[in-house]
Amino acid sequence: PALAVVAADVLATTFSVDRLVSYYPSPLRGEGLVVSVAYVAVALAAARLKGNEIAAVVRAVLISGSLIGMVALAQYYGVDVLRWAGFTSASLSAYWASGTPQLVFDAVGLAGRSSGTLGNAMFLGAYAALLLPLGVALTVQTPQRAWGAYAAATIVLYGALLASQTRAAWIGAAAAAVLLLPLLPRSHSVRRRVAVLAVGCAALTVIMAVTGPGMSLPQRATSTIAEVAREDGSLRQRVYIWKHTLPLIAQR
């Protein structure tokens, strides 16, 4: 399977519109054949990990996610820890001068949406949506005493998801909950821990909705429903992209 993935990436690069851009990770795309091969190499390395090594990696991922979540929650209330550490949020833009593309990094504000350490609110939302199922699984399956720490980390990740105000990530996390929660083991301990998570996330939602500055979370959620009803804005743009993706692949 790994060789098949690499072969598909090589073919895609060989027959691409611009082979050079498809080969190396460009500043605007961020992906390329080199990056794809690196992904496969990391996946093969991960497949060789033993049980205790996998557990250590999983714990490290959740701990780092909770730290990013703390940064995001502080940003939600206008406190940017990254600036204290000497970092500056920047937006990437490109313009043409004398026929040559120039990349410019402009300092930007938070604009009411948290980005954590990822530089983009959408990236933060996707990151939190990916880690939340992992946090729930560790919370319900970890032996006594340690599950509380995982529950706290999961609730912080949920707060980062809210702080990103990324509606697509909200929908993705909700879909994951509908699909995955029924698969959890059925026991009194699991139900109790899931109840703790639910109460913690509900309380955090109320607190952030009431105390949040700028556009409130209820307004953001309402705008999602309104856009679905009107079928315009960003939703309409995404539907257009999805509609034309398969024909584009068939033409290539």
N, C-alpha and C positions, 0 to 999 in steps of 0.2 A: 504493500500500500504506500509506503514512503517513496519508493522509486516511481510509482505511478503518479504521485503528486508532483514530484520533481520533473518527470517527463512532461506532464501537462503544462507546467510552468515554462519549461524550455520551449515547447511548441508555441505557447501563447506569446512568448518573447520573440521567437523566430518570425512569426507571421503578424506581429503587431505593426501598427502604423509607424511608430518610431521606436526602433529596436533599442537605441541607446537609452531613451527615457524608461523603457520597460525593463532594462537590465539593472540599473542602479537606482537606489532610492533618491528621487529628486526632492528638493525642498518643498515643492507644492503637493506632490502626491504622497511622499513618505513611504512608498512601497516599491518593490522591484524584485527581480529574480534573485538577487543576492539576499534580500530579506526573506523571501520565501524559502530558500535553501536553509537559511539559519533557523527558521521556524521548524522545519523538518528535523534538523539536527537536534534542536532542543527537545522535540517530541520523542525522538529515539532515546535521548539521554534520560528523559523522564520515565520511559517505559522500563528502564533498568533499575529504577529505585526500589529499595526494599520497603517493607511496611513501616518501620520506624522512621525511615528517611522521608517517605511520603507524608507521614504525619507531621514531621518537622517543617516541610515545605508548606503544607496546608496552613499550619499555625502561623508561619511567617507571613503568608499572603493575607490572612485575616488581620493580623496585628498591623501590618503596613496599611491595609485598607482602613482600619479604624483610625490610624494616625492621620491619613489623608482626610477622613471624615471630620475629625476635630478641626483641621485647618479650614475645611469647607463651612462648618457651622460657625466658626469665628468670622469668616468672610460674610456670611449671611447677615451678621449684625454689624458689618462695616469695619471689622478688625482683621487686617491682613497680616498674618504672622510672617508671610514670605517677605514682605517689604521690610519688616524688622530685621530679617536675616540678610538683607541686601539684594533681594531679587525684585524684579519689576515685571509686572504683567505686560505683555506686548501682543499686538496683532500683526499677522503677516500679510503684506500686500505686495502686489507686483505691478510694475508699469514698464512701458517700453520707451527707451531713450536711444536714439540713433540705431534703431533696429535690434537692440540688445535688451533682453529682459533684465530688470534690476529688482532685487528683493529688498524690501524696506520693513524694518520692525519698528512700529510706532507704539509708544506707551499708551495704555488704555486703562480706564477705570473698571471697577467690578460691575457697574451697570445693574446692580441689584441681584445678579445671579452668581452663585459661587462656582468656582472652577477647581477648588482644592489646589493640588500641585500639578494639575494636568493642563493648565493653560486654556481650557475650553469647557464651558458648562455642559455641553453635550457629551464630551468625553467623560466628565465626572459622573453624569447620570448613567451612561452605559456601564462604566466601571462598577458603580454601586449596584446596578441591576444584576450584573454578573456575579458579584460576590455575596449578595443577600441569600440566595439558596444555600451557598456553602456555609454561611453563618448559622442559618436555621438548622442545617443538618448536624453541624458540630454541637449546637446547643442541645439538641434532643438526644444525641448519641453519646455524648461525653459522660464519663462516670461522675459520681457525686463530687461536689466541691468545686470542680473546674468549670462546670457548665455555666455558672453565673457570669464568669468573665467573658465567655463566648456570647452570652445573651447581651451583655453590655456593648460589646463590639458590634454585634448585629444591629442593635438599636442606633448606635452612632452612624453606621453605614446607611441605615434608613433615613436618618436626619440629613446625611449628605445627599441622598437621592432627592429629598424634598428641597434642599437648599439649591440644588442645581436648576430647579424649575424647568426641567427637560420633560416635556409632556410625553414624548415617545418612550422615554425610559420609565415613566410612571406606568404607562400602559403595558410595557414589557414586563415589569415587575409584578403587576397585577395578574397578567396572564400566567406567569411562572407560579404564582401562589395558587391559582385555580387548578393548575395542572399537577403541581408537586405536593401540596399539602395533603391531598387524599392518599398519597403513597407513603406517608410517614407511618412508623409502627404504631399499633393501637395498644396503648397501655396508659395507666393512670399517670405515670411519671412523664410520659411524652405530652399528654394533654395538659398537665400542669405547667410544663415548661413553655409550650406553645401559648398558653393563656398568659404567662408572664410576658412573653414577647409581644403579644397582641396588646396588652394593657400598656406596656412601655411605648410601643409605637403610636398608639392612640393618644396617649398623654403628650408625647413629643409633637404630634401633629397639631393638637390644640394649642400648645404653647407657642409653636412657631407661627401658627396662623394668627394668633392674637397679638404677639409681640413683634412680628416681622416688619421691617421697614419697607418702604416702596410698595410695589405691587404685591398685594397679599396673596397667599397661597389659594384661598377660595376664588379670587379673581382669576388666577392662572388656571385653576381647574375648570372654572366656568367657561373660560375662553376655549378650552379643549372641546367641550360639548358644543359650544356655539359654532366652532369651525367644522365639526362633524355635521351639524345641521345645515350649514350654508355651503359646505364643500368648497371652500375657498382658502386663500392664504397658503400657508406651508403645507397643509394637507393636500390641497389640489396640486401643488407642485410635486409632491411625492407620488401621488397617484399617476401623474403624467409620466414620471420617470419609470415607475414600475410597469406601466402599460407598454412602454416602448423598449424596455430592456431586452425581452426575449426576441422580438423581431430584429433588434440590433445584433444580438449574438448570432441569429440565423443568417443575417447578411454577411457577417464576418466569416 
